[in-house]
Amino acid sequence: MQLWGKIIQGHRTVRQQTLTLEETDQPLIDRVREAMDAMVLELDLPRPIWFKRNEEDIRVFGRTEFHQDHFIEPVHFTRFEVELIDEEQ
């Protein structure tokens, strides 16, 4: 399984990255959060704050998005989206 992250400005994807999630006994949400920690470093983004809604969106839809209110620092993009990609499908 992979995690695809996209920085969106307006309606355009301006940067993106894909990381492979490690197959471990950890819950999926923990593996997603660990991969996101690595992803935001690679994309040079501040780490977003996870709200309960983000975790629910990942579990139900396999995707979630982060807006300005998820970051302590100001960001210069509209949103940061992450989506799970199941390679078996």
KOLMAR-501014 format. One record per residue: residue in three letters; x, y, z of N, C-alpha, C, O, CB in turn; residue number from 0. Coordinates in Angstrom, 1 decimal. Glycine has a CB too. Layout:
KOLMAR-501014
{code: ala&npx: X&npy: Y&npz: Z&capx: X&capy: Y&capz: Z&cpx: X&cpy: Y&cpz: Z&opx: X&opy: Y&opz: Z&cbpx: X&cbpy: Y&cbpz: Z&pos: NUM}
...
This chain:
KOLMAR-501014
{code: met&npx: 0.9&npy: -1.2&npz: 0.0&capx: 0.0&capy: 0.0&capz: 0.0&cpx: 0.9&cpy: 1.2&cpz: 0.0&opx: 2.0&opy: 1.2&opz: 0.6&cbpx: -1.0&cbpy: 0.0&cbpz: 1.2&pos: 0}
{code: gln&npx: 0.5&npy: 2.3&npz: -0.7&capx: 1.2&capy: 3.5&capz: -0.8&cpx: 0.4&cpy: 4.7&cpz: -0.3&opx: -0.9&opy: 4.6&opz: -0.3&cbpx: 1.7&cbpy: 3.7&cbpz: -2.2&pos: 1}
{code: leu&npx: 1.1&npy: 5.7&npz: 0.1&capx: 0.4&capy: 7.0&capz: 0.5&cpx: 0.8&cpy: 8.0&cpz: -0.5&opx: 2.0&opy: 8.3&opz: -0.7&cbpx: 0.8&cbpy: 7.4&cbpz: 2.0&pos: 2}
{code: trp&npx: -0.1&npy: 8.7&npz: -1.1&capx: 0.1&capy: 9.7&capz: -2.2&cpx: -0.3&cpy: 11.0&cpz: -1.5&opx: -1.4&opy: 11.2&opz: -1.1&cbpx: -0.7&cbpy: 9.4&cbpz: -3.4&pos: 3}
{code: gly&npx: 0.7&npy: 11.9&npz: -1.5&capx: 0.4&capy: 13.3&capz: -1.0&cpx: 0.5&cpy: 14.3&cpz: -2.1&opx: 1.4&opy: 14.3&opz: -2.9&cbpx: 1.4&cbpy: 13.6&cbpz: 0.1&pos: 4}
{code: lys&npx: -0.4&npy: 15.3&npz: -2.1&capx: -0.4&capy: 16.3&capz: -3.1&cpx: -0.6&cpy: 17.7&cpz: -2.4&opx: -1.5&opy: 17.8&opz: -1.5&cbpx: -1.6&cbpy: 16.1&cbpz: -4.1&pos: 5}
{code: ile&npx: 0.2&npy: 18.6&npz: -2.8&capx: 0.0&capy: 20.0&capz: -2.4&cpx: -0.8&cpy: 20.7&cpz: -3.5&opx: -0.4&opy: 20.7&opz: -4.7&cbpx: 1.4&cbpy: 20.8&cbpz: -2.2&pos: 6}
{code: ile&npx: -2.0&npy: 21.2&npz: -3.2&capx: -2.9&capy: 21.8&capz: -4.1&cpx: -2.9&cpy: 23.4&cpz: -3.9&opx: -3.1&opy: 23.8&opz: -2.8&cbpx: -4.3&cbpy: 21.2&cbpz: -4.0&pos: 7}
{code: gln&npx: -2.7&npy: 24.1&npz: -5.0&capx: -2.9&capy: 25.6&capz: -5.0&cpx: -4.0&cpy: 25.9&cpz: -5.9&opx: -3.9&opy: 25.7&opz: -7.2&cbpx: -1.6&cbpy: 26.3&cbpz: -5.4&pos: 8}
{code: gly&npx: -5.1&npy: 26.4&npz: -5.4&capx: -6.3&capy: 26.6&capz: -6.3&cpx: -6.9&cpy: 25.2&cpz: -6.7&opx: -7.3&opy: 24.4&opz: -5.9&cbpx: -6.0&cbpy: 27.5&cbpz: -7.5&pos: 9}
{code: his&npx: -6.8&npy: 25.0&npz: -8.0&capx: -7.2&capy: 23.7&capz: -8.5&cpx: -6.1&cpy: 22.9&cpz: -9.1&opx: -6.3&opy: 21.9&opz: -9.8&cbpx: -8.3&cbpy: 23.9&cbpz: -9.5&pos: 10}
{code: arg&npx: -4.8&npy: 23.4&npz: -8.9&capx: -3.7&capy: 22.7&capz: -9.5&cpx: -2.8&cpy: 22.0&cpz: -8.5&opx: -2.6&opy: 22.5&opz: -7.4&cbpx: -2.8&cbpy: 23.8&cbpz: -10.2&pos: 11}
{code: thr&npx: -2.4&npy: 20.8&npz: -8.9&capx: -1.4&capy: 20.1&capz: -8.0&cpx: 0.0&cpy: 20.7&cpz: -8.3&opx: 0.4&opy: 20.7&opz: -9.5&cbpx: -1.4&cbpy: 18.6&cbpz: -8.3&pos: 12}
{code: val&npx: 0.6&npy: 21.3&npz: -7.3&capx: 1.9&capy: 22.0&capz: -7.5&cpx: 3.1&cpy: 21.1&cpz: -7.1&opx: 4.2&opy: 21.2&opz: -7.7&cbpx: 2.0&cbpy: 23.3&cbpz: -6.8&pos: 13}
{code: arg&npx: 2.9&npy: 20.1&npz: -6.2&capx: 3.9&capy: 19.2&capz: -5.8&cpx: 3.2&cpy: 17.9&cpz: -5.3&opx: 2.1&opy: 17.9&opz: -4.8&cbpx: 4.9&cbpy: 19.7&cbpz: -4.7&pos: 14}
{code: gln&npx: 3.9&npy: 16.8&npz: -5.5&capx: 3.3&capy: 15.5&capz: -5.0&cpx: 4.4&cpy: 14.6&cpz: -4.7&opx: 5.6&opy: 14.7&opz: -5.1&cbpx: 2.4&cbpy: 14.9&cbpz: -6.1&pos: 15}
{code: gln&npx: 4.1&npy: 13.6&npz: -3.9&capx: 5.0&capy: 12.5&capz: -3.5&cpx: 4.3&cpy: 11.3&cpz: -3.1&opx: 3.1&opy: 11.3&opz: -2.7&cbpx: 5.9&cbpy: 13.0&cbpz: -2.3&pos: 16}
{code: thr&npx: 4.9&npy: 10.1&npz: -3.4&capx: 4.3&capy: 8.8&capz: -3.1&cpx: 5.3&cpy: 8.1&cpz: -2.2&opx: 6.5&opy: 8.0&opz: -2.5&cbpx: 3.9&cbpy: 8.0&cbpz: -4.3&pos: 17}
{code: leu&npx: 4.8&npy: 7.5&npz: -1.1&capx: 5.6&capy: 6.7&capz: -0.2&cpx: 5.0&cpy: 5.4&cpz: 0.0&opx: 3.7&opy: 5.3&opz: 0.1&cbpx: 5.9&cbpy: 7.5&cbpz: 1.1&pos: 18}
{code: thr&npx: 5.8&npy: 4.3&npz: 0.1&capx: 5.3&capy: 3.0&capz: 0.4&cpx: 5.1&cpy: 2.9&cpz: 1.9&opx: 6.0&opy: 3.2&opz: 2.7&cbpx: 6.2&cbpy: 1.9&cbpz: -0.1&pos: 19}
{code: leu&npx: 3.9&npy: 2.4&npz: 2.4&capx: 3.7&capy: 2.1&capz: 3.8&cpx: 4.3&cpy: 0.8&cpz: 4.1&opx: 4.2&opy: -0.2&opz: 3.4&cbpx: 2.2&cbpy: 2.1&cbpz: 4.1&pos: 20}
{code: glu&npx: 5.0&npy: 0.7&npz: 5.3&capx: 5.6&capy: -0.5&capz: 5.7&cpx: 4.5&cpy: -1.5&cpz: 6.2&opx: 3.5&opy: -1.1&opz: 6.8&cbpx: 6.6&cbpy: -0.2&cbpz: 6.9&pos: 21}
{code: glu&npx: 4.7&npy: -2.7&npz: 5.8&capx: 3.8&capy: -3.8&capz: 6.3&cpx: 4.2&cpy: -4.2&cpz: 7.7&opx: 5.2&opy: -5.0&opz: 7.8&cbpx: 3.8&cbpy: -5.0&cbpz: 5.3&pos: 22}
{code: thr&npx: 3.5&npy: -3.8&npz: 8.7&capx: 3.7&capy: -4.1&capz: 10.1&cpx: 2.4&cpy: -4.5&cpz: 10.8&opx: 1.4&opy: -4.5&opz: 10.2&cbpx: 4.5&cbpy: -3.0&cbpz: 10.8&pos: 23}
{code: asp&npx: 2.5&npy: -4.8&npz: 12.0&capx: 1.4&capy: -5.1&capz: 12.8&cpx: 0.7&cpy: -3.8&cpz: 13.4&opx: -0.3&opy: -3.9&opz: 14.1&cbpx: 1.7&cbpy: -6.0&cbpz: 14.0&pos: 24}
{code: gln&npx: 1.3&npy: -2.7&npz: 13.1&capx: 0.7&capy: -1.4&capz: 13.6&cpx: -0.6&cpy: -1.2&cpz: 12.9&opx: -0.9&opy: -1.6&opz: 11.8&cbpx: 1.7&cbpy: -0.2&cbpz: 13.3&pos: 25}
{code: pro&npx: -1.5&npy: -0.5&npz: 13.6&capx: -2.8&capy: -0.1&capz: 13.0&cpx: -2.5&cpy: 0.8&cpz: 11.8&opx: -1.5&opy: 1.5&opz: 11.7&cbpx: -3.7&cbpy: 0.7&cbpz: 14.0&pos: 26}
{code: leu&npx: -3.4&npy: 0.8&npz: 10.8&capx: -3.2&capy: 1.5&capz: 9.5&cpx: -3.0&cpy: 3.0&cpz: 9.8&opx: -2.1&opy: 3.6&opz: 9.2&cbpx: -4.4&cbpy: 1.3&cbpz: 8.6&pos: 27}
{code: ile&npx: -3.8&npy: 3.6&npz: 10.7&capx: -3.7&capy: 5.0&capz: 10.9&cpx: -2.3&cpy: 5.4&cpz: 11.5&opx: -1.8&opy: 6.5&opz: 11.1&cbpx: -4.8&cbpy: 5.5&cbpz: 11.9&pos: 28}
{code: asp&npx: -1.7&npy: 4.5&npz: 12.3&capx: -0.3&capy: 4.8&capz: 12.8&cpx: 0.7&cpy: 4.8&cpz: 11.6&opx: 1.6&opy: 5.6&opz: 11.6&cbpx: 0.0&cbpy: 3.8&cbpz: 13.9&pos: 29}
{code: arg&npx: 0.5&npy: 3.8&npz: 10.7&capx: 1.4&capy: 3.7&capz: 9.6&cpx: 1.3&cpy: 4.9&cpz: 8.7&opx: 2.3&opy: 5.4&opz: 8.1&cbpx: 1.2&cbpy: 2.4&cbpz: 8.8&pos: 30}
{code: val&npx: 0.0&npy: 5.4&npz: 8.5&capx: -0.2&capy: 6.6&capz: 7.6&cpx: 0.5&cpy: 7.8&cpz: 8.3&opx: 1.1&opy: 8.6&opz: 7.6&cbpx: -1.7&cbpy: 6.8&cbpz: 7.5&pos: 31}
{code: arg&npx: 0.3&npy: 8.0&npz: 9.6&capx: 0.9&capy: 9.1&capz: 10.3&cpx: 2.4&cpy: 9.1&cpz: 10.2&opx: 3.0&opy: 10.1&opz: 10.0&cbpx: 0.4&cbpy: 9.2&cbpz: 11.7&pos: 32}
{code: glu&npx: 3.0&npy: 7.9&npz: 10.3&capx: 4.5&capy: 7.8&capz: 10.2&cpx: 4.9&cpy: 8.2&cpz: 8.8&opx: 5.9&opy: 8.9&opz: 8.6&cbpx: 4.9&cbpy: 6.4&cbpz: 10.6&pos: 33}
{code: ala&npx: 4.2&npy: 7.7&npz: 7.8&capx: 4.6&capy: 8.0&capz: 6.4&cpx: 4.4&cpy: 9.5&cpz: 6.2&opx: 5.2&opy: 10.1&opz: 5.4&cbpx: 3.7&cbpy: 7.2&cbpz: 5.4&pos: 34}
{code: met&npx: 3.4&npy: 10.1&npz: 6.7&capx: 3.1&capy: 11.5&capz: 6.5&cpx: 4.3&cpy: 12.3&cpz: 7.2&opx: 4.7&opy: 13.3&opz: 6.6&cbpx: 1.8&cbpy: 11.9&cbpz: 7.1&pos: 35}
{code: asp&npx: 4.8&npy: 11.9&npz: 8.3&capx: 5.9&capy: 12.6&capz: 8.9&cpx: 7.1&cpy: 12.6&cpz: 8.0&opx: 7.7&opy: 13.7&opz: 7.8&cbpx: 6.3&cbpy: 11.9&cbpz: 10.3&pos: 36}
{code: ala&npx: 7.4&npy: 11.5&npz: 7.3&capx: 8.5&capy: 11.5&capz: 6.3&cpx: 8.1&cpy: 12.3&cpz: 5.1&opx: 9.0&opy: 13.0&opz: 4.6&cbpx: 8.8&cbpy: 10.0&cbpz: 5.9&pos: 37}
{code: met&npx: 6.9&npy: 12.3&npz: 4.7&capx: 6.4&capy: 13.0&capz: 3.5&cpx: 6.5&cpy: 14.5&cpz: 3.7&opx: 7.0&opy: 15.2&opz: 2.8&cbpx: 5.0&cbpy: 12.6&cbpz: 3.2&pos: 38}
{code: val&npx: 6.1&npy: 15.0&npz: 4.8&capx: 6.2&capy: 16.5&capz: 5.0&cpx: 7.6&cpy: 17.0&cpz: 5.1&opx: 7.9&opy: 18.1&opz: 4.7&cbpx: 5.4&cbpy: 16.9&cbpz: 6.3&pos: 39}
{code: leu&npx: 8.5&npy: 16.1&npz: 5.6&capx: 9.9&capy: 16.5&capz: 5.6&cpx: 10.4&cpy: 16.6&cpz: 4.1&opx: 11.1&opy: 17.6&opz: 3.8&cbpx: 10.8&cbpy: 15.5&cbpz: 6.3&pos: 40}
{code: glu&npx: 10.1&npy: 15.6&npz: 3.3&capx: 10.5&capy: 15.6&capz: 1.9&cpx: 9.9&cpy: 16.8&cpz: 1.1&opx: 10.6&opy: 17.4&opz: 0.3&cbpx: 10.1&cbpy: 14.3&cbpz: 1.2&pos: 41}
{code: leu&npx: 8.7&npy: 17.1&npz: 1.4&capx: 8.0&capy: 18.2&capz: 0.7&cpx: 8.2&cpy: 19.6&cpz: 1.4&opx: 7.8&opy: 20.6&opz: 0.9&cbpx: 6.5&cbpy: 18.0&cbpz: 0.7&pos: 42}
{code: asp&npx: 9.0&npy: 19.6&npz: 2.5&capx: 9.3&capy: 20.8&capz: 3.2&cpx: 8.1&cpy: 21.6&cpz: 3.7&opx: 7.9&opy: 22.8&opz: 3.4&cbpx: 10.2&cbpy: 21.7&cbpz: 2.3&pos: 43}
{code: leu&npx: 7.2&npy: 20.8&npz: 4.3&capx: 6.0&capy: 21.3&capz: 4.8&cpx: 6.0&cpy: 21.2&cpz: 6.4&opx: 6.7&opy: 20.4&opz: 6.9&cbpx: 4.7&cbpy: 20.6&cbpz: 4.3&pos: 44}
{code: pro&npx: 5.3&npy: 22.2&npz: 7.1&capx: 5.1&capy: 22.0&capz: 8.5&cpx: 4.2&cpy: 20.7&cpz: 8.7&opx: 3.4&opy: 20.4&opz: 7.9&cbpx: 4.5&cbpy: 23.2&cbpz: 9.2&pos: 45}
{code: arg&npx: 4.4&npy: 20.1&npz: 9.9&capx: 3.5&capy: 18.9&capz: 10.2&cpx: 2.1&cpy: 19.4&cpz: 10.5&opx: 1.9&opy: 20.3&opz: 11.4&cbpx: 4.2&cbpy: 18.1&cbpz: 11.4&pos: 46}
{code: pro&npx: 1.1&npy: 18.8&npz: 9.8&capx: -0.3&capy: 19.2&capz: 10.1&cpx: -0.8&cpy: 18.6&cpz: 11.4&opx: -0.3&opy: 17.6&opz: 11.9&cbpx: -1.2&cbpy: 18.8&cbpz: 9.0&pos: 47}
{code: ile&npx: -1.8&npy: 19.2&npz: 12.0&capx: -2.4&capy: 18.7&capz: 13.2&cpx: -3.5&cpy: 17.8&cpz: 12.7&opx: -4.3&opy: 18.2&opz: 11.8&cbpx: -3.0&cbpy: 19.9&cbpz: 14.1&pos: 48}
{code: trp&npx: -3.6&npy: 16.6&npz: 13.2&capx: -4.6&capy: 15.6&capz: 12.9&cpx: -5.8&cpy: 15.8&cpz: 13.8&opx: -5.7&opy: 15.9&opz: 15.0&cbpx: -4.1&cbpy: 14.1&cbpz: 13.0&pos: 49}
{code: phe&npx: -7.0&npy: 16.0&npz: 13.1&capx: -8.2&capy: 16.1&capz: 13.9&cpx: -8.9&cpy: 14.7&cpz: 13.8&opx: -8.6&opy: 13.9&opz: 12.9&cbpx: -9.1&cbpy: 17.2&cbpz: 13.3&pos: 50}
{code: lys&npx: -9.9&npy: 14.5&npz: 14.6&capx: -10.6&capy: 13.2&capz: 14.6&cpx: -11.2&cpy: 12.9&cpz: 13.2&opx: -11.2&opy: 11.8&opz: 12.7&cbpx: -11.7&cbpy: 13.2&cbpz: 15.6&pos: 51}
{code: arg&npx: -11.6&npy: 14.0&npz: 12.6&capx: -12.2&capy: 13.9&capz: 11.2&cpx: -11.2&cpy: 13.3&cpz: 10.2&opx: -11.6&opy: 12.5&opz: 9.3&cbpx: -12.7&cbpy: 15.3&cbpz: 10.7&pos: 52}
{code: asn&npx: -9.9&npy: 13.7&npz: 10.3&capx: -8.9&capy: 13.2&capz: 9.4&cpx: -8.8&cpy: 11.7&cpz: 9.5&opx: -8.7&opy: 11.0&opz: 8.5&cbpx: -7.6&cbpy: 13.9&cbpz: 9.6&pos: 53}
{code: glu&npx: -8.7&npy: 11.2&npz: 10.8&capx: -8.6&capy: 9.8&capz: 11.0&cpx: -9.8&cpy: 9.0&cpz: 10.5&opx: -9.7&opy: 8.0&opz: 9.9&cbpx: -8.4&cbpy: 9.5&cbpz: 12.5&pos: 54}
{code: glu&npx: -11.0&npy: 9.6&npz: 10.7&capx: -12.2&capy: 8.9&capz: 10.2&cpx: -12.2&cpy: 8.9&cpz: 8.7&opx: -12.6&opy: 7.9&opz: 8.1&cbpx: -13.5&cbpy: 9.7&cbpz: 10.7&pos: 55}
{code: asp&npx: -11.8&npy: 10.0&npz: 8.0&capx: -11.7&capy: 10.1&capz: 6.6&cpx: -10.8&cpy: 9.0&cpz: 6.0&opx: -11.1&opy: 8.4&opz: 5.0&cbpx: -11.3&cbpy: 11.5&cbpz: 6.1&pos: 56}
{code: ile&npx: -9.6&npy: 8.8&npz: 6.6&capx: -8.7&capy: 7.8&capz: 6.2&cpx: -9.3&cpy: 6.4&cpz: 6.3&opx: -9.2&opy: 5.6&opz: 5.4&cbpx: -7.4&cbpy: 7.9&cbpz: 7.0&pos: 57}
{code: arg&npx: -9.9&npy: 6.2&npz: 7.4&capx: -10.5&capy: 4.8&capz: 7.6&cpx: -11.7&cpy: 4.6&cpz: 6.7&opx: -11.8&opy: 3.5&opz: 6.1&cbpx: -11.0&cbpy: 4.7&cbpz: 9.1&pos: 58}
{code: val&npx: -12.5&npy: 5.5&npz: 6.5&capx: -13.7&capy: 5.3&capz: 5.6&cpx: -13.5&cpy: 5.5&cpz: 4.1&opx: -13.9&opy: 4.7&opz: 3.3&cbpx: -14.8&cbpy: 6.3&cbpz: 6.1&pos: 59}
{code: phe&npx: -12.8&npy: 6.6&npz: 3.8&capx: -12.6&capy: 6.9&capz: 2.4&cpx: -11.2&cpy: 6.6&cpz: 1.8&opx: -11.0&opy: 6.6&opz: 0.6&cbpx: -12.9&cbpy: 8.3&cbpz: 2.2&pos: 60}
{code: gly&npx: -10.2&npy: 6.4&npz: 2.7&capx: -8.8&capy: 6.2&capz: 2.2&cpx: -8.2&cpy: 7.5&cpz: 1.8&opx: -7.2&opy: 7.4&opz: 1.1&cbpx: -8.8&cbpy: 5.2&cbpz: 1.1&pos: 61}
{code: arg&npx: -8.7&npy: 8.6&npz: 2.2&capx: -8.1&capy: 9.9&capz: 1.9&cpx: -8.5&cpy: 10.9&cpz: 2.9&opx: -9.6&opy: 10.8&opz: 3.6&cbpx: -8.5&cbpy: 10.3&cbpz: 0.4&pos: 62}
{code: thr&npx: -7.8&npy: 12.0&npz: 3.0&capx: -8.1&capy: 13.1&capz: 3.8&cpx: -7.4&cpy: 14.4&cpz: 3.3&opx: -6.5&opy: 14.3&opz: 2.5&cbpx: -7.8&cbpy: 12.9&cbpz: 5.3&pos: 63}
{code: glu&npx: -7.8&npy: 15.5&npz: 3.8&capx: -7.1&capy: 16.8&capz: 3.4&cpx: -6.9&cpy: 17.7&cpz: 4.6&opx: -7.6&opy: 17.6&opz: 5.6&cbpx: -7.9&cbpy: 17.5&cbpz: 2.3&pos: 64}
{code: phe&npx: -5.9&npy: 18.5&npz: 4.4&capx: -5.4&capy: 19.4&capz: 5.5&cpx: -5.4&cpy: 20.8&cpz: 4.9&opx: -4.9&opy: 21.1&opz: 3.8&cbpx: -4.0&cbpy: 19.0&cbpz: 6.0&pos: 65}
{code: his&npx: -6.1&npy: 21.7&npz: 5.6&capx: -6.2&capy: 23.1&capz: 5.2&cpx: -5.4&cpy: 24.0&cpz: 6.2&opx: -4.8&opy: 23.5&opz: 7.1&cbpx: -7.7&cbpy: 23.6&cbpz: 5.2&pos: 66}
{code: gln&npx: -5.4&npy: 25.3&npz: 6.0&capx: -4.7&capy: 26.2&capz: 6.9&cpx: -4.9&cpy: 26.0&cpz: 8.4&opx: -4.0&opy: 26.1&opz: 9.2&cbpx: -5.0&cbpy: 27.7&cbpz: 6.5&pos: 67}
{code: asp&npx: -6.2&npy: 25.6&npz: 8.7&capx: -6.5&capy: 25.5&capz: 10.2&cpx: -5.8&cpy: 24.2&cpz: 10.8&opx: -5.9&opy: 24.0&opz: 12.0&cbpx: -8.0&cbpy: 25.4&cbpz: 10.3&pos: 68}
{code: his&npx: -5.2&npy: 23.4&npz: 9.9&capx: -4.5&capy: 22.2&capz: 10.4&cpx: -3.0&cpy: 22.5&cpz: 10.7&opx: -2.3&opy: 21.6&opz: 11.2&cbpx: -4.6&cbpy: 21.1&cbpz: 9.4&pos: 69}
{code: phe&npx: -2.6&npy: 23.7&npz: 10.4&capx: -1.2&capy: 24.1&capz: 10.5&cpx: -1.0&cpy: 25.2&cpz: 11.5&opx: -1.8&opy: 26.2&opz: 11.5&cbpx: -0.5&cbpy: 24.4&cbpz: 9.2&pos: 70}
{code: ile&npx: 0.0&npy: 25.2&npz: 12.3&capx: 0.3&capy: 26.3&capz: 13.2&cpx: 0.9&cpy: 27.5&cpz: 12.5&opx: 0.5&opy: 28.6&opz: 12.7&cbpx: 1.2&cbpy: 25.9&cbpz: 14.4&pos: 71}
{code: glu&npx: 1.8&npy: 27.1&npz: 11.5&capx: 2.4&capy: 28.2&capz: 10.7&cpx: 1.5&cpy: 28.5&cpz: 9.5&opx: 0.8&opy: 27.6&opz: 9.1&cbpx: 3.8&cbpy: 27.7&cbpz: 10.3&pos: 72}
{code: pro&npx: 1.7&npy: 29.7&npz: 8.9&capx: 0.9&capy: 30.0&capz: 7.7&cpx: 1.5&cpy: 29.1&cpz: 6.6&opx: 2.7&opy: 28.9&opz: 6.5&cbpx: 1.0&cbpy: 31.5&cbpz: 7.3&pos: 73}
{code: val&npx: 0.6&npy: 28.6&npz: 5.7&capx: 1.1&capy: 27.9&capz: 4.5&cpx: 0.6&cpy: 28.6&cpz: 3.3&opx: -0.3&opy: 29.4&opz: 3.3&cbpx: 0.5&cbpy: 26.4&cbpz: 4.6&pos: 74}
{code: his&npx: 1.3&npy: 28.4&npz: 2.2&capx: 1.1&capy: 29.1&capz: 1.0&cpx: 0.5&cpy: 28.2&cpz: -0.1&opx: 0.9&opy: 28.3&opz: -1.3&cbpx: 2.4&cbpy: 29.8&cbpz: 0.5&pos: 75}
{code: phe&npx: -0.5&npy: 27.4&npz: 0.3&capx: -1.2&capy: 26.6&capz: -0.6&cpx: -2.6&cpy: 26.4&cpz: -0.1&opx: -2.9&opy: 26.7&opz: 1.0&cbpx: -0.5&cbpy: 25.2&cbpz: -0.8&pos: 76}
{code: thr&npx: -3.5&npy: 25.9&npz: -1.0&capx: -4.9&capy: 25.8&capz: -0.6&cpx: -5.1&cpy: 24.6&cpz: 0.3&opx: -5.8&opy: 24.7&opz: 1.3&cbpx: -5.8&cbpy: 25.7&cbpz: -1.8&pos: 77}
{code: arg&npx: -4.6&npy: 23.4&npz: 0.0&capx: -4.7&capy: 22.3&capz: 0.8&cpx: -3.7&cpy: 21.2&cpz: 0.5&opx: -3.0&opy: 21.3&opz: -0.5&cbpx: -6.1&cbpy: 21.6&cbpz: 0.6&pos: 78}
{code: phe&npx: -3.5&npy: 20.3&npz: 1.5&capx: -2.6&capy: 19.2&capz: 1.3&cpx: -3.4&cpy: 18.0&cpz: 1.4&opx: -4.1&opy: 17.7&opz: 2.5&cbpx: -1.4&cbpy: 19.2&cbpz: 2.4&pos: 79}
{code: glu&npx: -3.5&npy: 17.2&npz: 0.4&capx: -4.3&capy: 15.9&capz: 0.4&cpx: -3.4&cpy: 14.7&cpz: 0.5&opx: -2.3&opy: 14.7&opz: -0.1&cbpx: -5.1&cbpy: 15.9&cbpz: -0.9&pos: 80}
{code: val&npx: -3.9&npy: 13.7&npz: 1.2&capx: -3.2&capy: 12.4&capz: 1.2&cpx: -4.2&cpy: 11.4&cpz: 0.9&opx: -5.4&opy: 11.4&opz: 1.3&cbpx: -2.5&cbpy: 12.2&cbpz: 2.6&pos: 81}
{code: glu&npx: -3.8&npy: 10.4&npz: 0.1&capx: -4.7&capy: 9.3&capz: -0.3&cpx: -4.0&cpy: 8.0&cpz: -0.3&opx: -2.8&opy: 7.9&opz: -0.7&cbpx: -5.2&cbpy: 9.6&cbpz: -1.7&pos: 82}
{code: leu&npx: -4.6&npy: 6.9&npz: 0.2&capx: -4.1&capy: 5.6&capz: 0.2&cpx: -4.3&cpy: 5.0&cpz: -1.2&opx: -5.4&opy: 5.1&opz: -1.8&cbpx: -4.7&cbpy: 4.7&cbpz: 1.3&pos: 83}
{code: ile&npx: -3.3&npy: 4.3&npz: -1.7&capx: -3.3&capy: 3.7&capz: -3.0&cpx: -3.0&cpy: 2.2&cpz: -2.7&opx: -2.0&opy: 1.8&opz: -2.3&cbpx: -2.3&cbpy: 4.3&cbpz: -4.0&pos: 84}
{code: asp&npx: -4.0&npy: 1.4&npz: -3.0&capx: -3.9&capy: -0.1&capz: -2.8&cpx: -3.4&cpy: -0.6&cpz: -4.1&opx: -4.1&opy: -0.6&opz: -5.2&cbpx: -5.2&cbpy: -0.8&cbpz: -2.4&pos: 85}
{code: glu&npx: -2.1&npy: -1.1&npz: -4.1&capx: -1.5&capy: -1.6&capz: -5.4&cpx: -2.1&cpy: -2.9&cpz: -5.9&opx: -1.9&opy: -3.2&opz: -7.1&cbpx: 0.0&cbpy: -1.8&cbpz: -5.1&pos: 86}
{code: glu&npx: -2.9&npy: -3.6&npz: -5.1&capx: -3.5&capy: -4.9&capz: -5.5&cpx: -4.7&cpy: -4.7&cpz: -6.3&opx: -5.2&opy: -5.6&opz: -7.0&cbpx: -3.8&cbpy: -5.7&cbpz: -4.3&pos: 87}
{code: gln&npx: -5.3&npy: -3.5&npz: -6.4&capx: -6.5&capy: -3.3&capz: -7.1&cpx: -6.3&cpy: -2.7&cpz: -8.5&opx: -7.2&opy: -2.5&opz: -9.2&cbpx: -7.5&cbpy: -2.3&cbpz: -6.4&pos: 88}
